[in-house]
Amino acid sequence: MLFEIGNQIREARKIRQISQAEVAQALGMSRTTIGQIENGTIQEIGVRKLIRLLEFFNLELRVRPAGKPPTLDELRIEDR
């Protein structure tokens, strides 16, 4: 899951054409932390940090029961 979240964050960062260092500076994090989040290799990340990072890129995290098939709306979003 962290790998997928990291990929989405990296994709959003590249679309905005900003560096990891610029994101880190804007959010008061280290560039290393941003890189580890994007690679899905970070050992620990606080929920507040993750939420700030997602908000920075206008992304959201959704929660649903494990194993439940995606809804039609979720499938449509994935196709974009």
Steps between C-alpha positions, in 0.01 A plus 500: 500500500779748587660428164177589318451817706861598430454446127196727496688770690798475262268521199326809639837662576629438149179636344553822700867496393643556846791328668499289812705773666234762418225280646710432808567869556134594454388239754786521748621147427833369375558414135602152617160452664320603181714258299434214741126568490502501120697173494284335765808435714429731792503317832261731687285791389255685717145538381524879520806503273327274251186713502704821447680339209178377341332840546801672342432301182120513530483123556289308748527167678192280499421223745281201422468145629786272397415259221190691397486545122535859378186698426416617148606854598838373625555312175417811299754703701769235436439524124594869491 
